[in-house]
Amino acid sequence: MSSKLIAVAIAVAVALSPQAGGAQDRASEPIVRMTVEPQRVVVGQPSTLTIELLAPNYMTAPPELPTFQVRNAVTRQLTTININERHDDQTYAGVRLEFAITPQEEGAYAVTDQKIRIRYAAEPPATREVEVALPKVGFEAFIPAAAAGLRPFVSATKLTVEQSLERSSEQLRVGDAVTRKITITAQGTPAMLLPPPAFPDIEGLRKYAAQPVLEDKAVGRSGDAVATRIDAATYMLEGAGGYPLPAIDVRWFDVTTGKIETAHAEGASFSVAGGAVSGGSADRSWTWRNVIVIIADNWPAALAVLAAAAGLPWFAPRAVRAFTVAVWRRRTAYLHSENRAFRRLRAARSAATTYSRLLAWLQRFEPLGNDKTIAGLTSAVQDPALEREIGGLQEELFAAVPAGRWSRRALMRRIASARRALRRQSRRDRNRTALPAGINPVGQASPAFGHRRITR
């Protein structure tokens, strides 16, 4: 009897052993959870992507994560926290990761087709490596009805504008320079979404806009993001007189109060004295300082001449200093110019470098006005071929499976064509507004010429 019971027990154990092994295998798999909250946000405000990774026993290496880049959005990693749990008498250890995804435009956003590679001690000291597919999550971005007419749309919890004015000398004269610096600081939005201030062209001043400086940093224990955008323009003084600089206003949507606010920087002004000109001179623009400015426009040849003449005693020290400053200013202006940004864009080879330099060039391209974005470019040009090529570049960078239709040469042809067209249009607009109303006055002929015989 006992032998029969033993045989039955062995049979039951054999029958149940695969099932028990399968349950243990299933229990030994990593656990992945992913959520995004809130699922509806204002454009420019972040939705938080939270990922929890748990592995049996412990992880033997940090998980290999994707970048979680989403088209038309800015992704920034927030916190990483160690966590542990118990499931079916098994200890799991891992991490909780948080990412802020900030949409730049209205629409639906999704994080899809992403995978994470995990290495963990399945049966210590043996290590197992698996690739886990992440679930699909998404959210929606919208512009509140109260701010529907705000262009460009900027949302934040706080935004301020500050300015400074730097002069090359206390008593400004023709050939000197004045630099206006505008600093926009905001909480609750990334620096990339802050709008560029307008530095208008002013007759009598030559403007050189610098490359903007963007910075995002976390402050305090909460890690709240503070964004800073610094723009500067240097005005070379080419004529005497008084020059007013207009006030700077940045309109933005306060997500806390639900109202449109205006950050304001006062206008400024300065006076420029004329250069030292002899009383009988017919051409009053030929001052020492203006000659220096002209030479500085051809700085490579001028540097060679300066190097050759550096030891000559007749070379006025003041002129040397002024010339050196002028050359430095011209060189600095070129390094921050639209022309250089466009040359760097044309020299890019990879898709990532091209996309980064395209965004940098757009910030320098004045014909776009305040909307210096890819959307602003395509809207201004209305070129389906340009939209198609930019779409191919974005697919190459952001699509889970790129279609492979991106062409650097085709994209640059369309961008160069758009640049020429918009620059021509900008020049026409400036010329149209610059013509005085009375350029062709109607009235009686001058007595000196009214009765002159026509020569045949």
C-alpha positions in Angstrom: 0.0 0.0 0.0 2.8 2.3 0.9 4.6 1.6 -2.3 1.5 2.6 -4.3 1.2 5.9 -2.4 4.9 6.6 -3.1 4.3 5.9 -6.8 1.3 8.2 -6.9 3.3 11.0 -5.2 6.1 10.7 -7.7 3.7 10.8 -10.6 2.0 13.9 -9.3 5.4 15.6 -8.7 6.5 14.8 -12.3 3.3 16.1 -13.7 3.4 19.4 -11.8 7.1 20.1 -12.1 7.0 21.8 -15.6 4.1 24.0 -14.5 5.9 25.0 -11.4 9.1 25.7 -13.3 7.1 27.8 -15.8 5.6 29.8 -12.9 9.1 30.4 -11.5 10.4 31.5 -14.9 7.5 33.9 -15.2 8.1 35.3 -11.8 11.7 35.8 -12.6 11.0 38.2 -15.5 11.6 42.0 -15.1 8.7 44.2 -14.4 8.3 47.4 -16.4 5.6 50.1 -15.8 5.3 53.4 -17.8 2.8 56.3 -17.4 2.5 59.9 -18.5 0.8 62.6 -16.5 -1.0 64.8 -17.1 -2.5 63.5 -20.3 -3.6 67.0 -21.4 -1.2 70.0 -21.0 -0.9 73.6 -22.3 1.6 74.0 -25.1 5.0 74.8 -23.5 4.2 73.0 -20.2 5.7 69.6 -19.4 4.0 66.2 -19.2 5.9 63.9 -16.9 6.9 60.4 -18.3 7.5 58.0 -15.4 9.2 54.6 -15.9 9.6 52.0 -13.2 12.1 49.2 -13.9 12.3 46.2 -11.5 14.4 43.1 -11.9 14.6 39.9 -9.7 17.3 40.2 -7.1 19.3 43.2 -8.4 20.5 44.8 -11.6 24.1 44.2 -12.5 24.4 47.3 -14.7 22.4 50.5 -15.3 19.6 50.0 -17.8 20.2 51.1 -21.4 17.5 53.7 -22.1 16.3 55.3 -25.3 16.4 59.1 -25.6 12.6 59.4 -25.5 12.8 62.2 -28.1 9.4 63.1 -29.5 8.9 65.2 -32.6 8.0 68.9 -31.9 8.8 68.4 -28.2 11.7 69.0 -25.8 12.6 66.0 -23.6 14.6 66.5 -20.4 15.4 63.9 -17.7 14.3 64.8 -14.2 15.0 62.4 -11.4 16.3 58.8 -10.8 15.2 57.0 -7.6 16.2 53.5 -6.5 13.2 51.3 -5.6 12.5 47.7 -4.5 9.4 45.5 -4.1 8.5 41.9 -3.3 6.4 39.7 -5.6 5.7 36.0 -4.7 8.4 35.9 -2.1 10.9 37.3 -4.6 12.8 40.5 -4.0 12.9 42.9 -7.0 15.2 45.9 -7.2 15.3 48.7 -9.7 14.9 52.4 -10.5 12.1 54.9 -11.1 13.0 57.4 -13.9 11.2 60.6 -14.7 11.4 62.7 -17.9 9.7 66.0 -18.7 8.3 66.1 -22.3 7.4 69.7 -23.3 5.3 70.1 -26.5 6.1 73.0 -28.8 2.8 72.9 -30.8 -0.8 71.8 -30.4 -1.7 68.2 -31.1 -1.3 64.6 -30.0 2.0 63.3 -28.8 3.0 59.6 -28.2 5.9 57.6 -27.0 5.9 54.4 -29.0 8.2 51.6 -30.2 10.7 52.1 -27.4 12.8 49.3 -25.8 15.0 49.1 -22.7 17.9 46.6 -22.2 18.2 45.3 -18.7 21.0 43.1 -17.1 20.2 41.5 -13.8 21.2 38.6 -11.5 18.6 36.0 -12.3 20.4 33.4 -10.2 23.3 35.0 -8.6 26.1 35.1 -9.6 24.7 34.2 -13.1 23.6 37.3 -15.1 20.8 37.5 -17.6 20.2 40.2 -20.2 16.8 40.9 -21.7 15.3 43.6 -24.0 11.9 44.8 -22.8 9.4 46.6 -25.0 7.8 49.6 -23.4 4.0 50.2 -23.5 2.6 53.0 -25.7 1.7 56.2 -23.8 0.5 59.5 -25.1 -0.8 63.0 -24.2 -2.4 66.0 -25.8 -1.2 69.6 -26.0 -3.5 72.6 -26.5 -3.6 76.4 -26.5 -6.2 77.9 -24.1 -9.0 79.9 -25.7 -7.9 82.9 -23.7 -4.6 82.9 -25.4 -5.7 81.9 -28.9 -4.4 85.2 -30.4 -1.0 85.2 -28.7 1.7 84.9 -31.3 4.2 83.5 -30.6 2.6 81.5 -27.9 4.6 81.4 -24.7 3.4 79.8 -21.4 5.1 79.9 -18.1 4.5 80.4 -14.4 6.8 83.4 -14.2 8.6 85.5 -16.9 10.8 88.6 -16.6 12.8 90.7 -19.1 15.9 92.6 -18.1 18.3 94.7 -20.2 21.7 96.3 -20.1 23.5 98.8 -22.3 27.3 98.6 -22.8 29.2 101.5 -24.4 32.7 101.2 -25.9 33.5 104.7 -24.4 31.8 107.2 -22.1 31.7 109.9 -24.8 30.4 108.2 -27.8 31.7 109.2 -31.2 31.4 108.0 -34.7 33.2 104.6 -34.9 32.3 103.6 -31.3 29.9 100.8 -30.5 26.9 100.2 -28.2 25.7 96.7 -27.2 22.2 96.1 -26.0 21.7 92.9 -24.1 18.2 91.5 -23.4 17.8 88.7 -20.8 14.5 86.7 -20.6 14.1 84.5 -17.5 11.2 82.1 -17.1 10.0 79.4 -14.9 8.0 76.4 -16.1 9.1 76.4 -19.7 12.4 75.4 -21.5 14.7 78.0 -22.9 14.3 76.8 -26.4 10.6 78.0 -26.4 11.4 81.5 -25.2 10.8 84.1 -28.0 13.7 86.2 -29.5 13.4 89.9 -28.9 13.4 92.3 -31.8 16.4 94.4 -32.5 15.3 96.8 -35.3 17.6 98.3 -37.9 18.2 102.0 -37.2 19.5 104.5 -39.8 22.9 105.7 -38.9 23.7 102.5 -36.9 25.0 99.2 -38.3 23.6 96.2 -36.4 25.4 93.0 -35.6 23.2 90.5 -33.7 24.9 87.9 -31.5 24.1 84.2 -31.3 21.5 83.7 -28.5 22.6 81.9 -25.3 20.1 79.4 -24.0 20.3 77.8 -20.5 18.1 75.4 -18.5 18.9 74.7 -14.9 17.2 73.1 -11.9 17.0 75.1 -8.7 16.1 74.1 -5.2 15.4 70.6 -3.9 12.3 70.4 -6.0 14.3 70.6 -9.2 12.1 73.3 -10.7 13.4 74.4 -14.1 14.5 78.0 -14.7 15.1 78.9 -18.3 17.2 81.8 -19.5 17.6 83.3 -23.0 20.2 86.0 -23.6 20.2 88.0 -26.8 22.5 90.8 -27.7 23.0 93.2 -30.6 26.0 95.5 -31.2 25.3 98.8 -33.0 28.3 100.3 -34.8 27.9 104.1 -34.7 28.2 105.5 -38.3 26.6 108.9 -37.9 26.3 111.7 -35.3 23.0 112.4 -33.6 20.6 111.0 -31.0 19.4 107.4 -31.3 16.4 106.0 -29.4 16.1 102.2 -28.9 12.6 101.0 -28.6 11.1 99.3 -25.5 11.0 95.5 -25.5 7.7 93.7 -24.7 7.2 90.0 -24.3 3.6 88.9 -24.0 3.1 85.5 -22.3 0.4 83.2 -20.9 0.4 82.7 -17.1 -0.7 79.1 -16.6 -1.3 79.9 -12.9 -3.8 82.7 -13.4 -5.0 81.8 -16.9 -4.3 85.4 -18.1 -2.0 87.0 -20.7 0.8 89.1 -19.1 3.4 91.4 -20.5 7.0 91.6 -19.5 8.5 95.0 -20.2 12.0 96.5 -20.7 12.2 100.2 -21.0 13.5 101.9 -24.2 16.9 103.5 -24.1 18.7 106.3 -26.0 22.2 107.7 -26.5 23.9 110.5 -28.4 26.8 110.3 -30.7 29.2 113.1 -31.4 30.7 113.7 -34.8 34.3 112.9 -35.7 37.2 115.5 -35.9 36.8 117.0 -39.4 38.7 120.0 -40.8 36.6 123.0 -41.4 37.1 123.0 -45.2 36.5 119.4 -45.8 33.9 118.6 -48.4 33.3 115.0 -47.3 32.5 115.0 -43.6 32.5 111.2 -43.3 36.3 110.9 -43.7 37.3 110.9 -40.1 40.0 108.8 -38.5 37.4 106.5 -36.9 35.4 106.0 -40.1 38.6 105.2 -42.0 39.3 102.6 -39.3 35.8 101.1 -39.7 36.3 100.9 -43.5 39.6 99.2 -43.1 38.1 96.8 -40.6 35.7 95.6 -43.3 38.7 94.1 -45.0 40.3 92.8 -41.8 42.6 90.0 -43.3 44.5 92.4 -45.4 44.5 95.0 -42.7 46.0 92.6 -40.2 48.9 91.9 -42.5 49.5 95.6 -43.0 49.3 96.2 -39.2 51.8 93.4 -38.5 54.2 94.9 -41.0 53.9 98.4 -39.6 53.7 97.5 -35.9 57.2 98.8 -35.1 56.9 102.1 -37.1 57.1 105.1 -34.6 54.9 107.3 -36.7 51.9 104.9 -36.3 49.6 106.7 -33.8 49.0 104.5 -30.6 45.4 105.7 -30.3 44.7 104.7 -33.9 46.3 101.3 -33.4 44.0 100.7 -30.4 40.9 101.8 -32.2 41.8 99.7 -35.2 42.4 96.6 -33.1 39.1 97.1 -31.4 37.3 97.6 -34.7 38.8 94.4 -36.2 37.8 92.4 -33.1 34.3 93.7 -33.3 34.0 92.9 -37.0 35.3 89.4 -36.4 33.0 88.9 -33.4 30.1 90.1 -35.5 30.9 87.6 -38.3 31.1 84.7 -35.9 27.6 85.5 -34.7 26.2 86.4 -38.1 23.5 84.7 -40.2 26.0 84.1 -43.0 28.3 82.1 -40.8 25.3 80.1 -39.3 24.2 79.3 -42.8 27.7 78.2 -43.9 27.8 75.9 -40.9 24.4 74.4 -41.8 25.6 73.8 -45.4 28.8 72.1 -44.0 26.8 69.6 -41.9 26.8 66.0 -42.9 24.8 63.9 -40.4 21.1 64.2 -39.9 21.5 65.2 -36.2 24.1 67.9 -37.0 22.0 69.2 -39.8 18.9 69.5 -37.6 20.8 71.2 -34.8 22.4 73.7 -37.1 19.1 74.3 -38.9 17.6 75.4 -35.6 20.6 77.6 -34.9 20.5 79.3 -38.3 16.8 80.0 -38.0 17.5 82.0 -34.9 19.8 84.3 -37.0 17.5 84.6 -40.0 15.8 88.0 -39.5 13.3 87.8 -42.5 11.3 85.3 -40.4 10.5 88.0 -37.8 9.6 86.7 -34.4 8.7 83.1 -35.5 12.2 81.8 -36.0 11.1 78.1 -36.1 10.8 75.4 -38.6 7.0 76.0 -38.7 7.7 79.7 -39.2 10.0 79.0 -42.2 7.6 76.6 -43.9 4.7 79.0 -43.3 6.6 81.9 -44.8 7.8 80.1 -47.9 4.8 77.9 -48.7 7.0 75.4 -50.6 5.7 71.8 -50.5 9.1 70.4 -51.6 10.8 72.2 -48.6 8.1 70.7 -46.2 8.7 67.3 -47.7 12.5 67.4 -47.3 12.3 68.7 -43.7 9.7 66.0 -42.9 12.3 63.4 -44.3 14.9 64.8 -41.9 12.6 64.6 -38.9 11.6 61.1 -39.8 15.3 60.1 -40.0 15.8 61.4 -36.5 12.6 60.7 -34.7 10.7 57.8 -36.4 11.0 54.4 -34.9 11.8 52.9 -38.4 13.2 55.7 -40.7 11.9 55.6 -44.2 15.3 56.5 -45.6 14.0 59.3 -47.8 16.1 62.1 -46.2 18.6 63.7 -48.7 21.0 66.3 -47.4 21.6 67.8 -50.9 17.9 68.1 -51.7 17.2 69.6 -48.3 19.9 72.2 -48.7 18.7 73.2 -52.2 15.2 73.9 -50.9 16.5 75.8 -47.8 18.9 77.9 -50.0 16.0 78.7 -52.4 13.8 79.7 -49.5 16.6 81.9 -48.0 17.0 83.8 -51.3 13.3 84.3 -51.7 12.7 85.5 -48.2 15.7 87.9 -48.3 14.5 89.4 -51.6 11.0 89.9 -50.1 12.5 91.5 -47.0 14.5 93.9 -49.1 11.4 94.8 -51.1 9.4 95.4 -48.0 12.2 97.7 -46.5 12.5 99.7 -49.8 8.7 100.1 -50.0 8.5 101.5 -46.5 11.6 103.6 -46.9 10.4 105.7 -49.9 9.0 109.1 -48.8 5.5 110.0 -49.7 6.6 113.0 -51.6 9.3 111.5 -53.7 7.5 112.7 -56.9 5.9 116.0 -55.9 3.4 117.4 -58.3 3.5 121.2 -59.0 4.6 123.9 -61.4 7.9 123.5 -63.3 10.9 125.4 -62.1 11.3 128.8 -63.8 14.8 128.0 -64.8 13.8 125.0 -66.8 10.1 125.7 -67.7 10.8 127.2 -71.2 14.0 125.5 -72.2 14.0 124.2 -75.8 14.3 120.5 -76.2 17.6 119.5 -77.9 17.0 117.3 -81.0 
